[in-house]
Amino acid sequence: MGDVIVVQFVTLDGVVSDPDGRAGTGYGGWAFRFGSGPVSDDKFRLGELMQTGVQLYGRKTWEAFARLWPGRDDDYAKLMNAVPKRVATRGAIDASAWPNSEAIDGDPVAWARAERERRDIVVIGSLSLAHALAAAGLVDEYRLITFPVVTGEGDRLFADGVPADFRFTLAEPIGAAVLTVLRRVGDRGSAAAR
């Protein structure tokens, strides 16, 4: 059995939108104000999940990453390019744009419910997808890299506050940012045991 793990860059006031500035918002680019250190390599500590799990993306996040990762060849990029990737989309994708990618046929929540019986699922960015999985009670863990920035506006991961059934299990400095892990209380714990 696997877990559904949501990974996000986040500000102190809970904003997850436009961390790289590509959306052109007035507050965008906040994740890179401290250099690339906090956003490079395996800062989310995915480790083994990169070899045994599957990554799940919304179409917009997948398209942005498909322009970014295939052109890189460092060790972490090799992992990102090799891992199986699934895309929740109502339309078609050019799966050849990023190796090991394919669109999900049908409801991504139903797909995730079935797939987590086989392996871990890592959701990167993809806020509406993360919200849908959380609403269905499928998220087992959040891994957040929090930056010392307040934007005052933007989309939030926890618009109504952190769900009561999650507890902090890790806080670790990552340069100017902090990696925090929130784990569902009383869950099966497969990812937490790694």
Residue pairs with C-beta under 8 A, 6 or more apart in sequence:
1 116
1 117
1 188
1 190
2 53
2 115
2 116
2 117
2 118
2 119
2 120
2 121
2 190
2 191
3 116
3 120
3 121
3 140
3 141
3 187
3 188
3 190
3 191
4 112
4 116
4 120
4 121
4 123
4 133
4 138
4 139
4 140
4 141
5 46
5 49
5 120
5 121
5 122
5 123
5 139
5 140
5 141
5 142
5 143
5 191
6 123
6 130
6 133
6 134
6 139
6 141
6 142
6 143
6 157
7 44
7 46
7 122
7 123
7 124
7 125
7 142
7 143
7 144
8 16
8 125
8 127
8 130
8 142
8 143
8 144
8 145
8 157
9 16
9 19
9 31
9 39
9 144
9 145
9 147
10 16
10 144
10 145
10 146
10 147
10 157
11 30
11 146
11 147
11 149
11 150
11 151
11 154
12 146
12 147
12 148
12 149
12 150
13 150
13 151
13 152
13 156
14 156
14 157
14 158
14 159
15 27
15 30
15 151
15 153
15 154
15 155
15 156
16 125
16 127
16 154
16 155
16 156
16 157
17 23
17 25
17 28
17 127
17 154
17 155
18 24
18 25
18 27
18 28
18 29
18 30
18 154
19 28
19 29
19 30
19 31
19 32
19 39
19 147
20 28
20 29
20 31
20 32
21 28
21 29
21 32
22 28
22 64
25 153
25 154
26 153
27 151
27 152
27 153
27 154
30 147
30 149
30 151
31 38
31 39
31 145
31 147
32 39
33 147
33 149
34 147
34 148
34 175
34 176
34 177
35 175
37 174
37 175
37 176
38 145
38 147
38 174
38 175
38 176
38 177
39 145
40 76
41 76
42 50
42 76
42 79
43 145
43 174
43 179
44 143
44 145
44 179
45 143
45 179
45 181
46 53
46 122
46 143
47 194
48 194
49 120
49 122
49 191
49 194
50 79
50 80
50 82
50 83
51 79
51 83
52 119
52 120
53 83
53 119
53 120
53 121
53 122
54 83
54 84
54 85
54 86
54 115
54 119
54 120
54 121
54 122
55 83
55 84
55 85
55 86
55 121
55 122
55 123
55 124
56 85
56 86
56 87
56 88
56 104
56 108
56 112
56 121
56 122
56 123
56 124
56 126
56 129
57 65
57 85
57 86
57 87
57 88
57 123
57 124
57 125
57 126
57 129
58 87
58 88
58 89
58 125
58 126
58 127
58 128
58 129
59 87
59 88
59 89
59 91
59 93
60 126
61 124
61 125
61 126
62 85
62 87
62 89
62 93
62 98
62 101
62 126
63 93
63 97
65 80
65 98
65 124
66 94
66 97
66 98
66 101
67 97
69 77
69 80
69 81
69 98
70 81
70 97
70 98
70 99
72 80
72 81
81 98
81 99
81 100
82 99
82 100
83 100
84 100
85 98
85 100
85 101
85 102
86 101
86 102
86 103
86 104
86 111
86 115
87 93
87 101
87 102
87 103
87 104
88 104
88 108
88 111
88 126
88 129
89 103
89 104
92 103
93 101
93 102
93 103
95 101
95 102
95 103
104 111
108 129
108 132
108 133
109 132
109 133
109 136
109 138
112 121
112 133
112 136
112 138
113 136
113 138
115 121
116 138
120 190
120 191
123 129
123 130
123 133
123 139
127 155
127 157
130 139
130 157
133 139
134 163
139 184
140 183
140 184
140 187
140 188
140 191
141 181
141 182
141 183
141 184
141 187
141 191
141 192
142 157
142 166
142 181
142 182
143 179
143 180
143 181
144 157
144 179
144 180
144 181
144 182
145 174
145 177
145 178
145 179
146 177
146 178
146 180
147 176
147 177
148 176
148 177
162 182
165 184
165 185
165 186
166 182
166 183
166 184
166 185
167 182
167 183
167 185
168 180
168 181
168 182
169 181
169 182
169 183
169 192
170 179
170 180
170 181
171 178
171 179
171 180
172 178
172 179
172 180
173 179
181 192
183 189
183 192
